[in-house]
Amino acid sequence: MRLISGCVRPTQTPWLPVLANIAPPRLRRKVATDNLLATVENHPEWPLHADIVNHPAQRLTSRRPIWAEAALIDITTQWEEDWLSASVVNLHLVCDPTIQQPLRPAAPIVDTTEPLPDRLGPTSC
C-alpha cells in the first residue's frame, strides 16, 4: 500500500487504503471469501461442496473456520464504519474514505493561444 499511495513510513496505516483508494485488506479478503463460498454452494457436484455445507464439528477453539462468518457484508458501508471508528490523526479531513482523494492540487490552466516568450533571443542554426 505504501508503494501504491507514494506515502512514507510515518504515514498511519489506516490512511493507506484511503489515499490509495483501495479497500482495506481485511475487507477485500472477506468479500473474496464470501464469493468463494457462494460459488461452492452453487455447485453441489464439486467435492468441496460437501465439506463446506456439511462441515465437521469444530475441534479446536483457536481455529476460525471459513464458514463461521457467513454474514455477507457491504464493503463500502463497512469501510466507512471502520474509518469513523478508527483513532487516526486528522480523521476529520476525510468524511467518506471510499471516494478518490486528491493527492496534490490541480495544475494551473495555461493559456496556449499566446506564443511563449523567446528567452534565448534569436539563434542561428
C-alpha positions as MATLAB code, in Angstrom:
seq = 'MRLISGCVRPTQTPWLPVLANIAPPRLRRKVATDNLLATVENHPEWPLHADIVNHPAQRLTSRRPIWAEAALIDITTQWEEDWLSASVVNLHLVCDPTIQQPLRPAAPIVDTTEPLPDRLGPTSC';
ca = [
       0.000    0.000    0.000;
       2.861    2.394    0.722;
       4.239    1.906   -2.782;
       0.852    2.415   -4.409;
      -0.011    5.577   -2.494;
       3.518    7.002   -2.500;
       3.417    7.527    1.261;
       6.428    7.421    3.508;
       6.834    5.221    6.556;
       5.422    7.635    9.208;
       2.017    7.622    7.491;
      -0.516    5.923    9.748;
      -1.707    2.553    8.480;
      -5.457    3.422    8.339;
      -4.645    6.273    5.934;
      -3.022    4.000    3.328;
      -6.213    2.454    1.856;
      -7.878    5.878    1.816;
      -5.032    7.525   -0.082;
      -4.659    4.593   -2.488;
      -8.470    4.335   -2.931;
      -8.287    0.572   -2.358;
     -10.401   -1.147    0.278;
      -8.530   -2.392    3.357;
      -7.093   -5.928    3.027;
      -9.347   -7.366    5.748;
     -12.476   -6.281    3.846;
     -11.143   -7.455    0.484;
     -10.360  -10.883    1.974;
     -13.869  -11.097    3.472;
     -15.503  -10.272    0.117;
     -13.290  -12.811   -1.695;
     -14.207  -15.464    0.888;
     -17.913  -14.690    0.513;
     -17.619  -15.010   -3.266;
     -15.807  -18.341   -2.906;
     -18.464  -19.721   -0.553;
     -21.262  -18.571   -2.873;
     -19.577  -20.276   -5.824;
     -19.102  -23.534   -3.907;
     -22.724  -23.520   -2.711;
     -23.928  -23.088   -6.314;
     -22.013  -26.186   -7.477;
     -23.162  -29.244   -5.490;
     -21.222  -31.592   -7.785;
     -17.873  -30.232   -6.567;
     -16.133  -32.318   -3.866;
     -15.580  -29.159   -1.836;
     -19.345  -28.609   -1.567;
     -19.799  -31.424    0.952;
     -17.014  -30.054    3.145;
     -18.497  -26.557    3.211;
     -22.214  -27.371    3.510;
     -21.883  -30.377    5.847;
     -18.823  -29.163    7.673;
     -17.340  -31.140   10.551;
     -17.745  -30.052   14.149;
     -15.196  -27.545   15.358;
     -12.466  -29.372   17.279;
     -10.077  -26.621   18.268;
     -11.296  -23.412   19.875;
      -8.445  -21.350   18.437;
      -9.424  -22.036   14.835;
     -11.721  -19.795   12.823;
     -13.263  -21.917   10.079;
     -14.270  -20.341    6.799;
     -17.986  -20.963    7.407;
     -18.019  -19.317   10.857;
     -18.648  -15.806    9.479;
     -21.363  -16.453    6.944;
     -22.903  -12.965    7.048;
     -22.472  -11.026    3.804;
     -21.127   -7.503    4.177;
     -21.310   -4.365    2.092;
     -17.682   -3.359    1.652;
     -18.448    0.364    1.280;
     -20.557    0.581    4.419;
     -18.131   -1.490    6.468;
     -15.179    0.621    5.274;
     -16.966    3.834    6.299;
     -17.800    2.381    9.734;
     -14.208    1.232   10.245;
     -12.894    4.638    9.181;
     -15.169    6.574   11.527;
     -14.312    4.304   14.469;
     -10.527    4.459   13.874;
      -8.334    6.661   16.039;
      -6.382    8.457   13.347;
      -4.777   11.891   13.308;
      -6.687   14.312   11.041;
      -9.663   11.970   10.685;
     -11.884   14.995   10.051;
     -10.173   15.688    6.711;
     -11.959   12.775    5.006;
     -15.633   12.116    5.638;
     -16.030    9.302    3.061;
     -12.968    7.052    2.606;
     -14.427    5.277   -0.422;
     -14.123    8.244   -2.793;
     -10.908    9.149   -4.610;
      -8.948   11.686   -2.581;
      -6.924   14.357   -4.381;
      -3.241   13.814   -3.666;
      -1.985   17.175   -4.925;
      -3.552   20.397   -6.166;
      -4.510   20.567   -9.802;
      -2.046   22.220  -12.171;
      -2.940   25.772  -13.194;
      -4.518   26.207  -16.596;
      -2.055   27.734  -19.069;
      -3.325   29.836  -21.953;
      -1.716   28.302  -25.037;
      -3.061   30.830  -27.557;
      -0.190   33.288  -26.929;
       3.294   32.270  -28.061;
       5.861   31.644  -25.363;
       8.461   34.392  -24.906;
      11.773   33.756  -26.621;
      14.204   33.648  -23.698;
      17.353   32.906  -25.613;
      16.920   35.537  -28.268;
      17.439   34.835  -31.942;
      19.511   31.746  -32.627;
      21.227   30.671  -35.780;
      21.329   27.038  -36.655;
];
